[in-house]
Amino acid sequence: MTLLLAAALLTVAVAVPFGPLLVVDHAVADGLHGYAVNHPAITTAMQTWTDICQPWTFRAILAATAAWLWWRRRPWQAAWVVTTATVCSVVETALKASLGRVRPHWTDPLSTAAGGSYPSGHALTSAMACAVLLILAWPTATRTTRQAFVAAAMAIPLVTGFTRLYLGVHFVSDVVGGWLIAVALVAATVKAFSGVRARR
């Protein structure tokens, strides 16, 4: 509930828009862009990461995971994976279309991206996928493996989100909003499926 409230408040602040939030967004964007244009090697690495960790990469991984779960006769988990991925994609698309937030604009852009700026699809999808995979792996993982999984599930979305900031195609609030929305929706689908399964 707390995450959902935080995601809603940030979304409202972007939609208004809220002045102090814009100040932070543009200050971070300007600072990172100024650094990035003078460090092409780092920029190339960031672009490579963001190309690999694009939303369709994670959607393909989740689709394969759902198929494997179905094959292993775990239909509830397979349905949950598909539902969560679909809900997140629909919410992302709806927010981008309804808010129509313009992306950062540069005379010397380092990268390009289409569609609205809020929320970041890379940040949202990577966080959602990592959370889903972590939840699936948790029951059978050892303590050491769990620690590694948690570290990876946090690091991948963090780095992915940062690449979008570094490349100048998103604001901080776009990325943070993507993370918050993803985790809130994953938690919501977990609760919904748990409730339905318990009643059945």
C-alpha positions as MATLAB code, in Angstrom:
seq = 'MTLLLAAALLTVAVAVPFGPLLVVDHAVADGLHGYAVNHPAITTAMQTWTDICQPWTFRAILAATAAWLWWRRRPWQAAWVVTTATVCSVVETALKASLGRVRPHWTDPLSTAAGGSYPSGHALTSAMACAVLLILAWPTATRTTRQAFVAAAMAIPLVTGFTRLYLGVHFVSDVVGGWLIAVALVAATVKAFSGVRARR';
ca = [
       0.000    0.000    0.000;
       2.857    2.353    0.857;
       4.554    1.723   -2.488;
       1.303    2.247   -4.359;
       0.754    5.539   -2.553;
       4.316    6.670   -3.299;
       3.908    5.789   -6.983;
       0.581    7.649   -7.126;
       1.993   10.771   -5.444;
       4.977   10.884   -7.787;
       2.710   10.420  -10.804;
       0.525   13.300   -9.655;
       3.611   15.473   -9.100;
       4.710   14.769  -12.666;
       1.244   15.416  -14.075;
       0.723   18.756  -12.278;
       3.746   19.438  -12.753;
       5.306   20.094   -9.333;
       7.934   22.854   -9.488;
      10.589   21.497   -7.090;
      10.433   18.135   -8.844;
      11.156   19.807  -12.181;
      14.117   21.629  -10.676;
      15.658   18.362   -9.491;
      14.866   16.578  -12.766;
      16.520   19.210  -14.930;
      19.494   19.738  -12.616;
      20.361   16.033  -12.659;
      19.739   15.754  -16.400;
      21.969   18.759  -17.175;
      24.746   17.524  -14.910;
      24.800   14.000  -16.294;
      24.591   15.144  -19.898;
      27.489   17.522  -19.430;
      29.575   14.658  -18.069;
      28.452   12.107  -20.654;
      29.354   14.167  -23.724;
      32.950   14.316  -22.484;
      33.265   10.597  -21.705;
      32.372    8.685  -24.881;
      33.749    5.344  -23.671;
      31.406    5.315  -20.677;
      28.553    6.457  -22.901;
      29.167    3.506  -25.233;
      29.065    1.101  -22.279;
      25.839    2.666  -21.043;
      24.264    2.375  -24.476;
      25.271   -1.278  -24.721;
      23.723   -2.055  -21.343;
      20.493   -0.215  -22.136;
      20.221   -2.000  -25.506;
      20.590   -5.391  -23.848;
      18.289   -4.595  -20.921;
      15.450   -3.209  -22.987;
      11.839   -4.030  -22.048;
      11.400   -6.699  -24.717;
      14.394   -8.606  -23.372;
      12.726   -8.960  -19.994;
       9.334   -9.699  -21.538;
      10.895  -12.525  -23.549;
      12.519  -13.917  -20.397;
       9.191  -13.820  -18.565;
       7.379  -15.423  -21.492;
       9.899  -18.273  -21.470;
       9.545  -18.539  -17.694;
       5.753  -18.742  -17.940;
       6.002  -21.451  -20.600;
       8.407  -23.433  -18.409;
       6.106  -23.096  -15.393;
       3.156  -24.307  -17.445;
       5.173  -27.272  -18.696;
       6.099  -28.059  -15.086;
       2.366  -28.112  -14.232;
       2.441  -24.894  -12.234;
      -0.388  -23.068  -14.024;
      -1.121  -20.572  -11.229;
       2.441  -19.307  -11.247;
       2.500  -19.209  -15.052;
      -0.744  -17.208  -15.078;
       0.639  -14.846  -12.436;
       3.777  -14.168  -14.475;
       1.786  -13.444  -17.636;
      -0.747  -11.300  -15.779;
       1.906   -9.257  -13.988;
       3.859   -8.594  -17.175;
       0.680   -7.645  -19.032;
      -0.627   -5.336  -16.304;
       2.706   -3.532  -16.068;
       2.874   -3.077  -19.834;
      -0.685   -1.740  -20.002;
      -0.125    0.679  -17.107;
       3.130    1.921  -18.626;
       1.524    2.501  -22.026;
      -1.517    4.211  -20.499;
       0.573    6.588  -18.391;
       2.866    7.496  -21.267;
      -0.133    8.241  -23.482;
      -2.209   10.106  -20.911;
       0.567   12.230  -19.415;
       2.450   12.818  -22.652;
       5.515   14.011  -20.792;
       8.233   15.297  -23.111;
      11.655   13.706  -22.800;
      14.804   15.743  -22.106;
      15.855   17.666  -25.210;
      19.476   18.225  -26.240;
      21.225   19.958  -29.120;
      23.805   17.149  -29.002;
      21.792   14.038  -28.029;
      23.671   10.889  -27.035;
      20.759    8.533  -27.634;
      17.191    8.565  -28.881;
      13.933    7.119  -27.587;
      10.330    7.224  -28.749;
       7.132    7.797  -26.811;
       6.376    9.650  -23.632;
       8.940   10.105  -20.917;
       6.978    9.005  -17.817;
       7.385    6.347  -16.649;
      10.635    4.855  -17.916;
       9.790    1.575  -19.628;
      13.317    0.275  -19.083;
      13.174    0.995  -15.347;
       9.631   -0.325  -14.896;
      10.057   -3.533  -16.878;
      13.473   -4.437  -15.481;
      12.284   -3.919  -11.889;
       9.083   -5.873  -12.513;
      10.879   -8.794  -14.167;
      13.580   -9.005  -11.508;
      10.972   -8.916   -8.740;
       8.940  -11.668  -10.412;
      11.977  -13.891  -10.936;
      13.149  -13.297   -7.366;
       9.753  -14.301   -5.965;
       9.716  -17.461   -8.062;
      13.246  -18.461   -7.082;
      12.963  -17.611   -3.374;
      11.253  -20.760   -1.957;
      13.851  -23.230   -3.262;
      16.960  -21.064   -2.963;
      19.579  -21.493   -0.256;
      20.477  -18.623    2.065;
      23.609  -17.778    0.086;
      21.791  -18.016   -3.218;
      19.021  -15.799   -1.913;
      21.535  -13.095   -1.055;
      22.971  -13.286   -4.576;
      19.492  -13.178   -6.113;
      18.503  -10.138   -4.038;
      21.711   -8.329   -5.031;
      21.103   -9.060   -8.713;
      17.409   -8.156   -8.511;
      18.368   -4.765   -7.097;
      21.476   -4.072   -9.190;
      20.014   -4.799  -12.625;
      17.098   -2.320  -12.398;
      19.323    0.278  -10.703;
      21.951    0.156  -13.444;
      19.317   -0.029  -16.168;
      17.531    3.025  -14.798;
      20.781    4.922  -14.449;
      21.696    4.282  -18.084;
      18.478    6.030  -19.121;
      19.451    9.065  -17.051;
      23.036    9.031  -18.251;
      22.017    8.818  -21.909;
      19.673   11.767  -21.447;
      16.438   10.101  -22.495;
      14.684   10.254  -19.110;
      14.403   12.405  -16.001;
      15.021   11.122  -12.471;
      11.295   11.078  -11.707;
      10.662    8.937  -14.817;
      13.062    6.282  -13.587;
      12.042    6.374   -9.923;
       8.405    6.306  -10.994;
       9.070    3.232  -13.106;
      10.656    1.419  -10.177;
       7.866    2.335   -7.755;
       5.076    1.416  -10.163;
       6.719   -1.919  -10.962;
       7.142   -3.029   -7.360;
       3.675   -1.784   -6.396;
       2.030   -3.695   -9.248;
       3.987   -6.870   -8.533;
       2.878   -6.692   -4.908;
      -0.720   -6.102   -6.022;
      -0.786   -9.107   -8.361;
       0.815  -11.328   -5.720;
      -1.912  -10.355   -3.254;
      -4.673  -10.792   -5.846;
      -3.521  -14.235   -6.971;
      -2.928  -15.375   -3.405;
      -6.455  -14.347   -2.472;
      -8.081  -16.034   -5.465;
      -6.104  -19.231   -4.968;
      -6.937  -19.340   -1.259;
     -10.666  -19.047   -2.013;
     -10.450  -21.813   -4.604;
];
